[in-house]
């Protein structure tokens, strides 16, 4: 009844629709990285190395992270099964981490600025995520809890199976990735200080993905009761906010904003945990609970972007 | 140098073309997962033969039994529903709500369902996706699709962080590692309950060697009553055994007669301890009883609604359910 993975009807070949969209994402990312770096020879070389390394490294880390951290894989975790990638099972954060490490190695090999290379990589990663998320529509991933709100259940955002309607969260994630890519490209055009585009990516992707991972209820990458990718998302924006705040405290100027950012972070995280319980257990509608989620996440995003803006003004 | 850069980029683009042939899904494919688990078990087994038998009915049924697979029950007779339950020629479900004082000013509500069926195939399980999948659905939606006269949540199989468990659904083996610290309920070919306290592989082997077929098995517990004996609950068993939590348990009263008890607080997150739950089922006459997943997972669905204080908006989607089906419908 449930198709795990869609295979394209090509005679003599087994072509996975999800893999095809991942490849499309890679092409988009590589072309964008190449375009953004083309004016500087060292960065251009670094981009080439990054592109070449990011594929195997992202692939390997995505697989390794999934196999090591997903409790469904634990009973069958052997080296042979880890290498048998046709079983499916990859972690997006592993792929992103692989790409970021590749950018650092690529910059080193080409003698380019590492932070600038990470800046250029940021919109490329966001661009990669657009088709990669759309590809989840051909798998069992990227769906929410069953919908109980009829107007949403009947909308184009929902998919239906034998039992219930589910929100197609992968569509939302693709749209967010597209907006993020455009925002970062525009940011780079302003020739911002090194590292700020990458910080923006980490902050905004972390914040939005925390919400998306809460919406997702596809059982993917769970370590016990914990959704690994949601924890990583919260950690990503949390660490970025701490780094931005510490940098701001070390600079001359107003200390109020970084202090507020640092003080609010544990409160925001605690409140997010509370809302997660509310979503799971409360009789309150899910829309109401997610209504609480949005301002909670908007706070670190706004504070972080304000800190980035402050740093940008100094650049 | 520009030529080299272009060449490297072209190579990267070319390498990415391997992805459509390599990556089927970000998720572990259900089929692959099941196949690999099977291989793993096969390697671990001393003797390879395990039964996948289709159970036969204990008595000659008046109606054609349901197939022992994941197909739904027969349609229910709308005239069979009353405020107190459901009845047709093959099944009787009686519902009752009681209030129980379990301490000083501590009152909980008991939702009691007693069920009589005529054939073992009427005690069934259903899963939201393939048996080993992590797919979830609302128990109320699954109940509707499967024509359940009464449906209840089970042990939220896919959400169990402890993968060391022994699980069967409708004769399909999903996991086969008995958990030494958790109890096990096995429902056999006659729909009889067998409880294994802190289960181990030898006991289960002996059970199968005695000629039983495992139709459904649930690792969760604790076992509350075994062979008519009220059990003392281990103080370290599972999550908060001595806390007053909403709870759900299933028991057997006699051959083809069962009892389901859901305990909910009159306000908020309240309920009974597992020992109190055991006592409640014992007092209601259960000879075997087993605790299922409680808290907000505890769901009891009857006639398109809930036989508890729950709404669709706070029903927790789960991977599987237990239900009782009719044989009488066309």
HADDOCK unambig.tbl for C-alpha pairs under 7 A between the chains (distance, minus, plus):
assign (segid A and resid 2 and name CA) (segid B and resid 129 and name CA) 6.63 0.50 0.50
assign (segid A and resid 4 and name CA) (segid B and resid 29 and name CA) 5.74 0.50 0.50
assign (segid A and resid 4 and name CA) (segid B and resid 30 and name CA) 6.77 0.50 0.50
assign (segid A and resid 5 and name CA) (segid B and resid 24 and name CA) 5.70 0.50 0.50
assign (segid A and resid 5 and name CA) (segid B and resid 25 and name CA) 5.96 0.50 0.50
assign (segid A and resid 14 and name CA) (segid B and resid 21 and name CA) 6.23 0.50 0.50
assign (segid A and resid 15 and name CA) (segid B and resid 20 and name CA) 5.27 0.50 0.50
assign (segid A and resid 15 and name CA) (segid B and resid 21 and name CA) 5.11 0.50 0.50
assign (segid A and resid 16 and name CA) (segid B and resid 20 and name CA) 5.09 0.50 0.50
assign (segid A and resid 16 and name CA) (segid B and resid 21 and name CA) 6.19 0.50 0.50
assign (segid A and resid 16 and name CA) (segid B and resid 23 and name CA) 6.64 0.50 0.50
assign (segid A and resid 16 and name CA) (segid B and resid 24 and name CA) 5.17 0.50 0.50
assign (segid A and resid 17 and name CA) (segid B and resid 20 and name CA) 6.74 0.50 0.50
assign (segid A and resid 18 and name CA) (segid B and resid 20 and name CA) 6.99 0.50 0.50
assign (segid A and resid 18 and name CA) (segid B and resid 23 and name CA) 6.88 0.50 0.50
assign (segid A and resid 18 and name CA) (segid B and resid 24 and name CA) 5.99 0.50 0.50
assign (segid A and resid 18 and name CA) (segid B and resid 25 and name CA) 5.96 0.50 0.50
assign (segid A and resid 19 and name CA) (segid B and resid 19 and name CA) 4.92 0.50 0.50
assign (segid A and resid 19 and name CA) (segid B and resid 20 and name CA) 3.77 0.50 0.50
assign (segid A and resid 19 and name CA) (segid B and resid 21 and name CA) 6.79 0.50 0.50
assign (segid A and resid 19 and name CA) (segid B and resid 22 and name CA) 6.81 0.50 0.50
assign (segid A and resid 19 and name CA) (segid B and resid 23 and name CA) 4.80 0.50 0.50
assign (segid A and resid 19 and name CA) (segid B and resid 24 and name CA) 5.99 0.50 0.50
assign (segid A and resid 20 and name CA) (segid B and resid 19 and name CA) 6.42 0.50 0.50
assign (segid A and resid 20 and name CA) (segid B and resid 20 and name CA) 4.26 0.50 0.50
assign (segid A and resid 22 and name CA) (segid B and resid 19 and name CA) 6.76 0.50 0.50
assign (segid A and resid 23 and name CA) (segid B and resid 16 and name CA) 5.29 0.50 0.50
assign (segid A and resid 23 and name CA) (segid B and resid 17 and name CA) 5.92 0.50 0.50
assign (segid A and resid 23 and name CA) (segid B and resid 19 and name CA) 5.72 0.50 0.50
assign (segid A and resid 23 and name CA) (segid B and resid 20 and name CA) 6.70 0.50 0.50
assign (segid A and resid 26 and name CA) (segid B and resid 16 and name CA) 6.49 0.50 0.50
assign (segid A and resid 27 and name CA) (segid B and resid 13 and name CA) 6.06 0.50 0.50
assign (segid A and resid 45 and name CA) (segid B and resid 5 and name CA) 5.68 0.50 0.50
assign (segid A and resid 48 and name CA) (segid B and resid 5 and name CA) 5.72 0.50 0.50
assign (segid A and resid 48 and name CA) (segid B and resid 8 and name CA) 5.75 0.50 0.50
assign (segid A and resid 48 and name CA) (segid B and resid 9 and name CA) 5.19 0.50 0.50
assign (segid A and resid 51 and name CA) (segid B and resid 9 and name CA) 6.57 0.50 0.50
assign (segid A and resid 51 and name CA) (segid B and resid 12 and name CA) 5.81 0.50 0.50
assign (segid A and resid 52 and name CA) (segid B and resid 8 and name CA) 6.67 0.50 0.50
assign (segid A and resid 52 and name CA) (segid B and resid 9 and name CA) 6.84 0.50 0.50
assign (segid A and resid 52 and name CA) (segid B and resid 12 and name CA) 4.66 0.50 0.50
assign (segid A and resid 55 and name CA) (segid B and resid 16 and name CA) 6.83 0.50 0.50
assign (segid A and resid 71 and name CA) (segid B and resid 161 and name CA) 6.94 0.50 0.50
assign (segid A and resid 76 and name CA) (segid B and resid 36 and name CA) 6.53 0.50 0.50
assign (segid A and resid 76 and name CA) (segid B and resid 37 and name CA) 6.20 0.50 0.50
assign (segid A and resid 76 and name CA) (segid B and resid 40 and name CA) 6.88 0.50 0.50
assign (segid A and resid 85 and name CA) (segid B and resid 22 and name CA) 6.64 0.50 0.50
assign (segid A and resid 85 and name CA) (segid B and resid 23 and name CA) 6.77 0.50 0.50
assign (segid A and resid 86 and name CA) (segid B and resid 22 and name CA) 6.07 0.50 0.50
assign (segid A and resid 86 and name CA) (segid B and resid 23 and name CA) 6.26 0.50 0.50
assign (segid A and resid 86 and name CA) (segid B and resid 24 and name CA) 6.34 0.50 0.50
assign (segid A and resid 87 and name CA) (segid B and resid 28 and name CA) 5.89 0.50 0.50
assign (segid A and resid 87 and name CA) (segid B and resid 29 and name CA) 5.64 0.50 0.50
assign (segid A and resid 87 and name CA) (segid B and resid 32 and name CA) 5.29 0.50 0.50
assign (segid A and resid 88 and name CA) (segid B and resid 23 and name CA) 6.28 0.50 0.50
assign (segid A and resid 88 and name CA) (segid B and resid 24 and name CA) 5.56 0.50 0.50
assign (segid A and resid 88 and name CA) (segid B and resid 25 and name CA) 4.91 0.50 0.50
assign (segid A and resid 88 and name CA) (segid B and resid 26 and name CA) 5.77 0.50 0.50
assign (segid A and resid 88 and name CA) (segid B and resid 27 and name CA) 5.50 0.50 0.50
assign (segid A and resid 88 and name CA) (segid B and resid 28 and name CA) 4.46 0.50 0.50
assign (segid A and resid 88 and name CA) (segid B and resid 29 and name CA) 5.56 0.50 0.50
assign (segid A and resid 89 and name CA) (segid B and resid 25 and name CA) 6.43 0.50 0.50
assign (segid A and resid 89 and name CA) (segid B and resid 26 and name CA) 4.72 0.50 0.50
assign (segid A and resid 89 and name CA) (segid B and resid 27 and name CA) 4.31 0.50 0.50
assign (segid A and resid 89 and name CA) (segid B and resid 28 and name CA) 4.17 0.50 0.50
assign (segid A and resid 90 and name CA) (segid B and resid 26 and name CA) 4.62 0.50 0.50
assign (segid A and resid 90 and name CA) (segid B and resid 27 and name CA) 6.47 0.50 0.50
assign (segid A and resid 91 and name CA) (segid B and resid 26 and name CA) 6.77 0.50 0.50
assign (segid A and resid 139 and name CA) (segid B and resid 25 and name CA) 5.80 0.50 0.50
assign (segid A and resid 140 and name CA) (segid B and resid 27 and name CA) 6.99 0.50 0.50
assign (segid A and resid 141 and name CA) (segid B and resid 27 and name CA) 6.56 0.50 0.50
assign (segid A and resid 145 and name CA) (segid B and resid 317 and name CA) 6.62 0.50 0.50
assign (segid A and resid 146 and name CA) (segid B and resid 137 and name CA) 6.21 0.50 0.50
assign (segid A and resid 146 and name CA) (segid B and resid 138 and name CA) 6.68 0.50 0.50
assign (segid A and resid 146 and name CA) (segid B and resid 317 and name CA) 6.79 0.50 0.50
assign (segid A and resid 148 and name CA) (segid B and resid 312 and name CA) 6.55 0.50 0.50
assign (segid A and resid 148 and name CA) (segid B and resid 313 and name CA) 5.95 0.50 0.50
assign (segid A and resid 163 and name CA) (segid B and resid 137 and name CA) 6.55 0.50 0.50
assign (segid A and resid 163 and name CA) (segid B and resid 141 and name CA) 5.29 0.50 0.50
assign (segid A and resid 163 and name CA) (segid B and resid 142 and name CA) 5.95 0.50 0.50
assign (segid A and resid 163 and name CA) (segid B and resid 145 and name CA) 6.82 0.50 0.50
assign (segid A and resid 164 and name CA) (segid B and resid 137 and name CA) 6.54 0.50 0.50
assign (segid A and resid 164 and name CA) (segid B and resid 141 and name CA) 6.53 0.50 0.50
assign (segid A and resid 218 and name CA) (segid B and resid 134 and name CA) 6.91 0.50 0.50
assign (segid A and resid 218 and name CA) (segid B and resid 135 and name CA) 6.32 0.50 0.50
assign (segid A and resid 219 and name CA) (segid B and resid 134 and name CA) 5.28 0.50 0.50
assign (segid A and resid 219 and name CA) (segid B and resid 135 and name CA) 6.82 0.50 0.50
assign (segid A and resid 220 and name CA) (segid B and resid 27 and name CA) 6.29 0.50 0.50
assign (segid A and resid 224 and name CA) (segid B and resid 161 and name CA) 3.98 0.50 0.50
assign (segid A and resid 225 and name CA) (segid B and resid 161 and name CA) 6.18 0.50 0.50
assign (segid A and resid 280 and name CA) (segid B and resid 316 and name CA) 6.81 0.50 0.50
assign (segid A and resid 281 and name CA) (segid B and resid 296 and name CA) 5.87 0.50 0.50
assign (segid A and resid 281 and name CA) (segid B and resid 314 and name CA) 6.24 0.50 0.50
assign (segid A and resid 282 and name CA) (segid B and resid 314 and name CA) 5.93 0.50 0.50
assign (segid A and resid 283 and name CA) (segid B and resid 311 and name CA) 6.87 0.50 0.50
assign (segid A and resid 283 and name CA) (segid B and resid 313 and name CA) 6.37 0.50 0.50
assign (segid A and resid 283 and name CA) (segid B and resid 314 and name CA) 4.78 0.50 0.50
assign (segid A and resid 285 and name CA) (segid B and resid 313 and name CA) 5.68 0.50 0.50
assign (segid A and resid 286 and name CA) (segid B and resid 313 and name CA) 6.91 0.50 0.50
